[in-house]
Structure formats: structure tokens, C-alpha cells
Amino acid sequence: MLIFAMENLFGAICHEAVTSEGAAFWQRLTLVTKSFVPGVWVCFSLTYSRGSARRLPATAWFLVLAALLIPVGMSLVFRDQLVPVSPYTETGADWGVLPNVAAKILNGFQLVAAVVILMNLEKTFRSAVGTMQWRVKFLVIGLGIVFGARIYTLSQALLFSGDVLVLSDVDTVALLIGCVLVVIAFVRSGFGEIDVYPSHAALRTSLTFVLAGAYLFVVGVLAQVVARTGKPGGFQLQAFVVLLAFALLAMLLLSNRIRQKIHRIVSRHFRRPQYDFRQIWTRVTQSMSNVFDQPGLCAAAAKLISETFNVLSVSIWLLDEQDRLAFTASTSKSGREAADVLPNLEQNFASIRMLTNPFDLEKAKGDYAEGLRQISFSQFRTGGNPVCVPLCAGSHCMGLAILADRVGGTDYTVEELDLLKCMGDQIAVGLLNFRLTDEITRGKELEAFQAMSAFFVHDLKNAASTLSLTLQNLPAHFDDPLFRQDMLRGIGQTADRINALISRLGALRHLELNLAEVDLNLVVDDALRALNGAANINVTKRLALQPKLRLDRDQFGSVITNLLLN
């Protein structure tokens, strides 16, 4: 960074020079200082955050020596030929370097060195994983801006040598931005050592090499267009915009989130499916069509998921009305074994209802994450991270499925996560249908209970009406022996009817009809005798009902009594 500072200081003094001799002197110092940049920064790019920095191969040390000795030697040996300066004839305010073969060779070498530096930094960044990548990211971006700007200015110097001093302002601004990002990097990660071991991949794997080559190709084409048309007005601006576009493209391609989204799009739309979805969906339909309750559906779903994804431990937990998880089914534990976990699980899981997509349980954050990790039933260290699949049907979250102990511990691909989401949604639809069916069944049971209650109330009302009629006729006919005989028989029948109602009420769940061939004439006659000749009932008997029918005599007799009394 000290070399950068000295270079920009000498360049600024060169800008303020009032004579060509002064400008030439300070420009020589600028170029000599600038010649130390490739060697120092190539060495830095090969050793920064490298765990194998002390064991660099001989080719790497040869590259460092070449990057240091060649530009320094050229700047010292050809210092008089590098900087023949003359004022611009139009303004006379700035100084420009005239076209010179030695200057172009030096600029070309520094351009190649800048690309090599960025390639090494990119290799370090791409080899880092997780938090290590997070710690080196801002430093790599900062240096990428600095040397990316140098690629722009050096390419301009090769094409238009007279504008080098004007473009040095671009290097200065890029250096300021890069320094800010480097400071942010050290504030985030400190000065602790980070050991990264990049693979010795071929040059074709370098994104920097591809983008730098593409940029120089585009700029070269633009320069040829300018040379043929003779309209150089906006060339520098166009080249700068092209550089920014390539830099933005590089940042996007190095972003983990962007790469994940690109991989997901390619996997969904351009790759051959990993699974035969028609076969899987046939199995889903068959396994869920033979169950008739929620526990059976969850057990079938857990078995299906286990067989499809080679997962040893699949457990399904459903949310109750208090937003607590209830164990339903598992491929690794029974309900009794799961009960040992449940007493420690008094947590409210209302936040789970907001989840819609499968997620890695080890990376999950939130109040619910620790509780879910306790019930994941993971038994093998090499089984990979457990994955949770929310069971959602529209806006209704029924619960979740937890997958642990996958054979081989392989990570789930984007296609597998999509398939898990589809299966989870289908399971949730089945659970919701069962829940709605249970609600409808309970409603019908309540309706049937109300109808049965009305039936028993009517029977009790009939018995009470019979006793009431008997009491009304008792004072007038008490002395009649036949009346007393009928009264005793009527009271006995009423008592028997009440006892029968009580027994049927106790056996309501096992209610059965006692069917037998019955003469309806006798049933009607018995019902009339039970009324004991009530004064307010005028009955005309014309009993000619044929033939006999299979009926429950007691139940049908109650129906006739209801008709007579009501």
C-alpha cells in the first residue's frame, strides 16, 4: 500500500509540473515506483491466507522474481526512453506520454501482472468455505477494484498512450475505494491468520482470466471501430462502462446466493430429472389411498419418504390447537420412545406456521430451531444435516416432517428439495381432508344425538301422558274392578317402557333392532289399551292390516303411541 501511495503522490506532483523537464523527472519516479507493484502484489496474492504459503513451488517463486525484476529493470534501464513528454497543443494544461515501444512493453507486462494478481486472489476466494470466505470477501473485492481499474488504465495506455496521465485519476479513485473496503475487511475479520488451500486447477477454471480476456477483446474491437470511423469522442467512457459491466458480472458470479439461484434455475428447467416423477407420484397415490385416518396417513408418508430419499429416520409431527407438536409417526422410533422426548418439549411452535419451504435444521435460526433439533432423532454422525419439510396446504400448516440419518450423508439437491416440498404439500392436503372429515363426522354425530334425544324425550312424554290420563280417570272409576285391573296393567307397561328406554340409552352405541314377524293389528290394539280410554281421545278401530311384517315390536309400538298422543 505504501508503493501505491508513493506512486499516486509522484503522479500528482507530475500533474502540477510547469515545465516538461519537471514533468519528465516526476514521471520517471512514478514509473520506477509503479514497476515495484507487480512483484510485491504477485507475492502477496500467492501467500495471502494460504496455508501452504511457505511451501510454494519453484514456478511460483520464479513468477514472483520475474514480476519484480523485469518491470524494475526496464524502468531503470530505459528510464530516459520511457517518458518523452510534451504539452497538449490544445490546452497546454496537462502533460502526456508520447507513443513509445518500451513504454508499451512495460504497460503490457503490468497489465498481465494485474490479471495474474486477480487470478490468484480469485483462487483464494473460491477455495475458502463458509466463514473463511466471509472474512476474505471484502479484501478481495477491494483489491479487485484497484487492479480492475489498472487493467482499464493500462489497456487505455496501450491504445492511446497520450492519455495516460489523464487516466491516472481513475487509479487514484479506485485506490481510495479499495482502501475503504480493505479497512472494512480487517475490521470484520481482524488480523488473525486464515489458512486456505486452493486446488491446483487449470487456468481455464479462472473466472478472472475469462473476463479479462473478454474485456480486452471488446475494448480492442471498440478501438478498431474508432480507428476506422475516426470518432474517438466517447471511447474512454465506453471502455470504462464495459469494465464496470464485467466487474459487476464477476461479483454476481462469485456470489453464493446468485450461484445458488442460477443452479436452481438450471436444475429445474435444463437438467434431466433425477427421479421418475410419474413413478413416485403413482406410489404416493397408492400409499395414501389405502389409509383412513391421520396416524395411518403419516405412517405411510414417513415410509414413502424414507424409501424415496434413502433416509433412515423420518418422523412426522403435527401441530395441535395450542401450537404444540404432537408425535404422529416415525420410521426409527415408536410412540413410547418418542414420549421420552415429549415431556421436555413444552415449547410453543406457532412460528412454524409461517414456514413453507424445506430447510436445513442445523443452519436454522429462531426460537423453534433448538426444539426441533431435540426431536430430530438423528443417530449417526455421518448422516448429514437433518432437513425439515413443512406440511402446508395453502395457508394451513399442519405440522412438519423431519428427515435425518441419510445414507452416505449426501446433501439434498435442488430437485430433491422441490420434490420434498411437493410431497409435503400432498401429505398436508390429505391431513386437512381427514381433519375436515372428522369435523363433518362430529357434526353429524351431534345431529344424530339431537335426533335420538328428541326420540327419547317423546317416549318419556308418552309415558308421562299415559300416567297422567290414568290419574285423571282414577277418582271416577276407582270402584270399578276392571278399571283397577287395566290401571295396574297400564302402570306396569309404562314402567317397563321407561326401563326399556333406560336400557336402550345405556346401550346406544350397540343399538340393534329385534326384528320378528309381527301382526300390526295386535301392535295397534296394544297401543290403544295402553291409553286406558283417555277421555280426550276418540279412536275408531278398523284393524284390517295384512300381511305380517318383520318389525321391532317395541320400537314400532312407540311410533304408534306417538301418533296417537300427538
C-alpha positions in Angstrom: 0.0 0.0 0.0 3.0 2.3 0.6 4.0 1.8 -3.0 0.5 2.8 -4.2 0.7 5.9 -2.0 4.1 6.9 -3.4 3.0 6.3 -7.0 0.0 8.5 -6.6 2.0 11.2 -4.8 4.6 11.4 -7.6 1.8 11.3 -10.2 0.0 14.2 -8.6 3.3 16.2 -8.5 3.8 15.4 -12.2 0.3 16.8 -12.9 1.3 20.1 -11.3 4.6 20.4 -13.1 5.0 23.6 -15.1 7.9 22.5 -17.3 8.5 19.4 -19.4 11.7 18.7 -17.6 10.0 18.6 -14.2 7.1 16.5 -15.6 9.7 14.0 -17.1 11.5 13.8 -13.7 8.4 13.1 -11.6 7.0 10.7 -14.3 10.3 8.7 -14.1 9.8 8.4 -10.4 6.2 7.4 -10.9 7.1 4.7 -13.4 10.0 3.4 -11.2 7.7 3.2 -8.2 5.0 1.6 -10.3 7.4 -1.1 -11.5 7.6 -2.5 -8.0 3.8 -3.1 -7.9 3.7 -6.4 -9.9 6.4 -8.2 -7.9 5.1 -7.2 -4.5 1.4 -7.9 -5.2 2.1 -11.1 -7.1 3.9 -12.3 -4.0 1.0 -11.1 -1.8 -1.6 -12.8 -4.0 0.3 -16.1 -3.8 0.7 -16.0 0.0 -2.4 -14.2 1.4 -4.5 -16.6 3.5 -2.6 -19.6 2.0 -1.9 -22.4 4.4 0.8 -23.6 2.0 2.5 -20.2 1.6 5.8 -21.4 3.0 5.8 -24.4 0.6 5.3 -22.6 -2.7 6.5 -24.5 -5.8 9.6 -23.3 -7.7 7.4 -22.0 -10.5 5.6 -19.6 -8.1 8.9 -18.2 -6.9 10.1 -17.8 -10.5 6.9 -15.9 -11.2 7.5 -13.6 -8.3 11.1 -12.9 -9.3 10.0 -12.3 -12.9 7.2 -9.9 -11.8 9.7 -8.0 -9.7 12.9 -7.9 -11.8 11.5 -7.4 -15.3 9.5 -4.2 -14.7 12.0 -2.8 -12.3 14.9 -3.5 -14.7 13.0 -2.0 -17.6 12.1 1.2 -15.7 15.7 1.7 -14.6 17.5 0.7 -17.9 15.1 2.5 -20.3 14.1 5.4 -17.9 15.1 8.1 -20.4 13.2 6.5 -23.3 10.0 5.8 -21.3 9.0 9.3 -20.6 9.4 11.7 -23.5 6.7 14.2 -22.6 5.2 17.2 -24.4 2.3 19.5 -23.6 -1.0 19.2 -25.3 -1.3 21.7 -28.1 -5.0 22.4 -27.3 -4.9 23.3 -23.7 -1.3 23.2 -22.6 -2.5 22.3 -19.1 -1.7 18.6 -18.9 1.2 16.5 -19.9 1.0 13.4 -22.0 3.4 10.5 -22.7 4.2 10.1 -26.4 3.9 6.6 -28.0 7.0 4.6 -27.2 7.7 0.9 -27.8 9.4 0.4 -24.4 6.5 2.1 -22.6 4.0 -0.2 -24.3 6.0 -3.3 -23.4 6.1 -2.1 -19.7 2.4 -1.4 -19.7 1.7 -4.7 -21.3 3.7 -6.6 -18.7 2.0 -4.7 -15.9 -1.4 -5.5 -17.5 -0.6 -9.2 -17.5 0.6 -8.9 -13.9 -2.6 -7.3 -12.8 -4.6 -10.2 -14.4 -2.4 -12.7 -12.6 -2.8 -11.0 -9.3 -6.6 -11.0 -9.7 -6.5 -14.7 -10.7 -4.6 -15.7 -7.6 -6.9 -13.7 -5.3 -9.9 -15.3 -7.0 -8.5 -18.7 -6.5 -8.0 -17.9 -2.8 -11.6 -16.6 -2.5 -13.1 -19.6 -4.3 -11.2 -22.1 -2.2 -12.4 -20.5 1.1 -15.5 -22.0 2.6 -18.2 -20.7 4.9 -16.9 -18.1 7.4 -13.4 -18.0 5.9 -14.9 -16.8 2.6 -16.9 -14.2 4.5 -13.7 -12.9 6.2 -11.7 -12.5 3.0 -14.5 -11.3 0.7 -14.2 -7.5 1.2 -10.4 -7.5 0.9 -10.6 -9.5 -2.4 -13.3 -7.1 -3.7 -11.2 -4.0 -2.7 -8.1 -5.3 -4.4 -10.3 -6.4 -7.3 -11.4 -2.7 -7.7 -7.8 -1.4 -7.5 -6.4 -3.8 -10.1 -9.5 -3.8 -12.2 -9.1 -0.1 -12.6 -5.4 -0.7 -13.5 -6.5 -3.1 -16.2 -8.7 -0.3 -17.6 -6.0 2.4 -17.5 -3.2 0.1 -18.8 -5.4 -1.1 -21.7 -6.1 2.6 -22.5 -2.4 3.3 -22.3 -1.6 0.6 -24.8 -4.2 2.0 -27.2 -3.9 5.8 -26.5 -0.5 6.5 -24.9 -1.0 10.2 -24.8 -3.8 10.0 -22.3 -2.0 8.0 -19.5 -1.6 11.0 -17.1 -5.3 11.9 -17.5 -6.4 8.4 -16.7 -4.2 8.2 -13.5 -7.1 9.9 -11.7 -9.1 6.6 -12.2 -6.3 4.7 -10.4 -6.4 7.2 -7.6 -10.2 7.0 -7.1 -10.1 3.2 -7.3 -7.3 3.1 -4.7 -9.4 5.2 -2.3 -12.4 2.8 -2.7 -10.2 -0.2 -2.4 -8.6 1.1 0.8 -12.0 1.6 2.4 -13.0 -2.0 1.6 -9.7 -3.3 2.9 -10.2 -1.5 6.2 -13.8 -2.9 6.4 -12.3 -6.4 5.8 -9.8 -6.1 8.6 -12.5 -4.6 11.0 -14.7 -7.7 10.3 -12.0 -10.4 10.5 -9.2 -8.8 12.4 -5.6 -9.7 11.8 -5.9 -13.4 12.6 -4.4 -15.9 10.2 -6.6 -17.7 7.8 -5.4 -20.9 6.1 -6.9 -21.7 2.7 -5.6 -24.5 0.5 -6.5 -23.8 -3.2 -6.6 -26.6 -5.6 -4.1 -26.7 -8.4 -6.8 -26.2 -11.0 -6.1 -25.4 -14.6 -6.1 -21.9 -15.9 -9.4 -22.5 -17.7 -11.2 -22.6 -14.3 -10.3 -18.9 -13.6 -13.2 -16.5 -13.9 -10.7 -13.6 -13.9 -8.9 -14.9 -16.9 -12.1 -15.4 -18.9 -13.5 -11.9 -18.0 -10.2 -10.1 -18.5 -9.8 -11.7 -21.9 -13.3 -10.9 -22.9 -12.9 -7.3 -21.7 -9.6 -6.8 -23.7 -11.3 -8.3 -26.8 -14.3 -6.0 -26.5 -12.0 -2.9 -26.0 -9.8 -4.0 -28.9 -12.9 -4.2 -31.1 -14.0 -0.7 -30.0 -10.5 0.7 -30.7 -10.6 -0.7 -34.2 -14.1 0.8 -34.7 -12.7 4.2 -33.5 -9.7 3.9 -35.8 -11.9 3.2 -38.8 -14.5 5.8 -38.1 -12.2 8.5 -36.8 -14.7 9.4 -34.0 -12.8 8.8 -30.7 -15.1 11.0 -28.6 -16.7 8.6 -26.2 -14.2 5.7 -26.4 -12.8 6.0 -22.9 -16.3 6.2 -21.4 -17.4 3.2 -23.4 -14.4 1.2 -22.3 -15.0 2.2 -18.7 -18.7 1.2 -18.9 -17.6 -2.2 -20.3 -15.1 -2.7 -17.4 -17.8 -1.9 -14.9 -20.2 -4.3 -16.6 -17.6 -7.1 -16.4 -16.7 -6.3 -12.8 -20.4 -6.4 -11.8 -20.8 -9.7 -13.7 -17.8 -11.1 -11.8 -19.2 -10.1 -8.4 -22.6 -11.7 -9.3 -21.0 -14.9 -10.4 -18.9 -15.1 -7.2 -22.0 -14.5 -5.0 -23.2 -17.7 -3.3 -26.8 -16.6 -3.4 -26.7 -15.8 -7.1 -24.9 -19.0 -7.9 -27.5 -21.0 -5.9 -30.3 -19.3 -7.8 -28.7 -20.0 -11.2 -28.1 -23.6 -10.2 -31.7 -23.9 -9.1 -33.0 -22.5 -12.4 -30.7 -24.8 -14.5 -31.7 -27.8 -12.4 -35.4 -27.1 -12.8 -35.5 -26.3 -16.5 -32.5 -27.7 -18.3 -31.3 -30.9 -16.5 -32.6 -34.4 -16.9 -34.8 -35.2 -13.9 -33.0 -37.1 -11.1 -36.2 -39.0 -10.3 -39.0 -40.6 -12.2 -41.8 -38.3 -11.0 -44.5 -40.3 -12.6 -43.5 -43.4 -10.8 -43.0 -41.5 -7.5 -46.4 -39.9 -7.8 -48.0 -43.2 -8.5 -46.5 -44.6 -5.3 -47.7 -41.5 -3.4 -51.3 -42.0 -4.6 -51.3 -45.7 -3.9 -49.8 -45.4 -0.4 -52.2 -42.7 0.7 -55.3 -44.1 -0.9 -55.4 -47.2 1.5 -55.5 -45.2 4.8 -58.4 -43.8 6.6 -57.1 -41.7 9.4 -54.3 -39.3 10.2 -51.9 -41.7 12.0 -52.2 -44.2 9.1 -51.5 -41.4 6.6 -48.5 -40.2 8.5 -47.0 -43.7 8.8 -47.4 -44.3 5.1 -45.9 -40.9 4.3 -42.9 -41.5 6.6 -42.2 -44.9 5.0 -42.6 -43.4 1.4 -40.1 -40.5 2.1 -37.7 -42.9 3.8 -37.7 -45.3 0.7 -37.5 -42.5 -1.9 -34.6 -40.5 -0.4 -32.7 -43.3 1.5 -33.3 -41.6 4.8 -33.2 -43.9 7.9 -35.0 -41.6 10.4 -38.2 -39.9 9.2 -40.6 -38.5 11.8 -43.8 -36.6 11.4 -45.1 -34.1 14.0 -48.4 -32.4 13.8 -49.4 -29.1 15.4 -52.3 -29.1 17.8 -54.7 -26.3 18.7 -52.2 -24.9 21.2 -49.5 -24.8 18.6 -47.6 -27.6 20.2 -46.0 -30.5 18.3 -47.6 -34.0 18.7 -45.7 -37.1 17.6 -47.6 -39.0 14.9 -45.3 -41.4 13.1 -41.7 -42.3 12.7 -39.5 -44.9 10.9 -37.0 -45.1 13.7 -38.9 -44.8 17.0 -42.2 -46.0 18.4 -44.7 -43.8 20.1 -43.4 -44.9 23.5 -39.8 -44.0 22.7 -41.0 -40.6 21.3 -42.9 -40.0 24.6 -39.5 -39.8 26.4 -38.7 -36.7 24.3 -42.1 -35.0 24.5 -42.1 -34.2 28.3 -39.1 -31.9 27.6 -40.9 -30.2 24.7 -43.3 -27.7 26.2 -42.4 -25.0 23.6 -44.9 -23.1 21.6 -44.2 -23.6 17.8 -46.6 -21.0 16.4 -43.8 -19.6 14.3 -43.6 -22.8 12.3 -46.9 -21.9 10.7 -45.0 -19.2 8.7 -42.7 -21.8 7.1 -43.3 -23.0 3.6 -40.1 -24.4 2.1 -37.8 -27.3 3.3 -34.8 -26.0 5.2 -31.5 -27.3 6.8 -32.2 -27.7 10.5 -28.6 -27.2 11.5 -28.5 -23.8 9.8 -31.9 -22.7 11.0 -32.2 -19.8 13.5 -35.0 -18.9 15.7 -36.9 -19.9 18.8 -38.2 -23.1 17.2 -34.8 -24.4 15.8 -33.4 -25.7 19.1 -36.6 -27.5 19.9 -36.7 -29.2 16.5 -33.1 -30.3 16.8 -34.0 -32.1 20.1 -36.7 -34.2 18.3 -34.8 -34.9 15.0 -34.0 -38.5 16.2 -30.6 -38.2 14.5 -28.4 -41.2 15.5 -25.4 -41.2 13.1 -22.7 -38.5 12.8 -22.2 -39.3 9.2 -25.9 -39.0 8.3 -25.7 -35.4 7.2 -27.7 -32.4 8.5 -31.4 -33.1 9.3 -33.9 -31.4 7.0 -37.3 -30.1 8.0 -40.2 -30.2 5.5 -43.3 -28.1 6.4 -46.6 -29.8 5.7 -48.6 -26.9 4.2 -51.9 -27.0 2.4 -52.5 -23.5 1.2 -52.4 -21.2 4.3 -52.8 -24.1 6.7 -49.6 -25.5 8.2 -50.5 -29.0 9.6 -47.0 -29.8 11.0 -43.7 -30.9 9.7 -41.6 -33.9 8.7 -38.0 -34.2 9.9 -35.5 -36.2 7.8 -32.3 -37.4 9.5 -29.6 -40.0 9.0 -29.4 -40.1 5.2 -27.4 -42.9 3.8 -24.0 -41.6 2.9 -24.8 -38.2 4.4 -25.2 -36.6 0.9 -26.7 -33.2 0.7 -30.1 -32.7 -0.8 -30.1 -31.3 -4.3 -32.4 -28.5 -5.5 -34.5 -31.1 -7.3 -34.9 -33.2 -4.2 -35.9 -30.2 -2.1 -38.6 -29.4 -4.7 -39.8 -33.0 -4.6 -39.9 -32.9 -0.8 -42.0 -29.7 -0.9 -44.4 -31.3 -3.3 -44.7 -34.4 -1.2 -45.1 -32.3 1.9 -47.9 -30.3 0.3 -49.7 -33.5 -0.8 -49.4 -35.0 2.7 -50.8 -31.8 4.2 -53.8 -31.9 1.8 -54.5 -35.5 2.9 -54.3 -34.5 6.6 -56.5 -31.5 6.0 -59.1 -33.7 4.3 -59.1 -36.1 7.2 -59.4 -33.2 9.7 -62.3 -31.7 7.8 -63.9 -35.2 7.5 -63.6 -35.6 11.3 -65.3 -32.3 11.8 -68.1 -33.2 9.5 -68.5 -36.6 11.2 -68.6 -34.9 14.7 -71.3 -32.6 13.3 -73.3 -35.5 12.0 -72.9 -37.3 15.3 -74.1 -34.3 17.2 -77.1 -34.1 14.8 -77.9 -37.8 15.3 -77.6 -37.3 19.1 -80.0 -34.5 19.0 -82.5 -36.6 17.0 -82.1 -39.5 19.4 -82.6 -37.2 22.3 -85.8 -35.9 20.8 -86.9 -39.6 20.3 -86.3 -40.4 24.0 -88.0 -37.2 25.1 -91.0 -38.2 23.1 -91.1 -41.6 24.6 -90.8 -40.2 28.1 -93.5 -37.7 27.3 -95.8 -40.6 26.1 -95.2 -42.5 29.4 -95.9 -39.4 31.4 -99.1 -38.7 29.3 -100.3 -42.3 30.0 -99.8 -41.9 33.7 -101.5 -38.5 33.6 -104.6 -40.0 31.9 -104.7 -42.8 34.4 -104.6 -40.3 37.3 -107.4 -38.3 35.7 -109.7 -41.3 35.4 -108.8 -42.8 38.8 -111.3 -40.8 41.0 -114.2 -41.6 38.7 -113.6 -45.3 38.1 -111.7 -46.4 41.2 -114.5 -48.6 42.4 -114.6 -50.5 39.1 -112.6 -53.7 39.4 -112.0 -53.9 35.7 -110.6 -50.3 35.7 -108.3 -51.1 38.5 -107.1 -54.2 36.7 -106.4 -52.1 33.5 -104.8 -49.4 35.6 -102.3 -51.8 37.1 -101.5 -53.3 33.7 -101.0 -49.8 32.2 -98.7 -48.7 35.1 -96.7 -51.9 34.7 -96.4 -51.3 30.9 -95.3 -47.7 31.4 -92.7 -48.8 34.0 -91.5 -51.4 31.6 -91.3 -48.9 28.8 -89.3 -46.5 31.0 -86.9 -49.3 32.0 -86.5 -50.2 28.3 -85.7 -46.6 27.4 -83.1 -46.5 30.1 -81.5 -49.8 28.9 -81.5 -48.7 25.3 -80.0 -45.4 26.3 -77.2 -47.2 28.0 -76.7 -49.5 25.0 -77.0 -46.7 22.5 -73.6 -47.4 20.9 -74.6 -51.0 20.4 -78.3 -50.4 19.4 -79.8 -53.3 17.5 -83.3 -53.9 16.1 -85.0 -57.1 17.3 -86.8 -58.0 14.0 -89.6 -60.5 14.0 -92.8 -61.2 12.1 -95.5 -59.0 13.8 -99.2 -58.6 13.3 -99.8 -54.8 13.0 -103.4 -55.3 14.2 -102.1 -56.6 17.6 -99.5 -53.8 17.9 -102.1 -51.1 17.3 -104.5 -52.8 19.7 -101.9 -53.0 22.5 -101.1 -49.2 22.0 -104.8 -48.4 22.3 -105.2 -50.4 25.5 -102.2 -48.6 26.9 -104.1 -45.3 26.7 -106.7 -46.7 29.2 -109.6 -45.0 27.4 -108.4 -41.4 27.7 -111.4 -39.0 27.6 -110.0 -36.5 25.1 -109.1 -39.2 22.5 -111.8 -40.6 20.2 -110.4 -43.6 18.4 -112.3 -45.6 15.8 -110.8 -49.1 15.2 -110.8 -50.6 11.7 -108.0 -53.1 12.0 -107.7 -55.0 8.8 -103.9 -54.8 8.2 -102.4 -57.7 6.2 -99.9 -59.3 5.9 -97.5 -59.7 8.8 -94.3 -57.7 8.6 -90.8 -58.0 10.1 -90.6 -55.3 12.7 -89.1 -54.4 16.1 -92.4 -54.7 18.1 -91.3 -52.3 20.9 -89.9 -49.6 18.6 -92.9 -49.6 16.3 -95.3 -49.6 19.2 -93.6 -46.4 20.4 -94.2 -44.9 17.0 -97.9 -45.6 17.1 -98.2 -44.2 20.6 -96.5 -41.0 19.4 -99.0 -40.7 16.6 -102.0 -41.2 19.0 -100.8 -38.7 21.5 -99.5 -36.0 19.1 
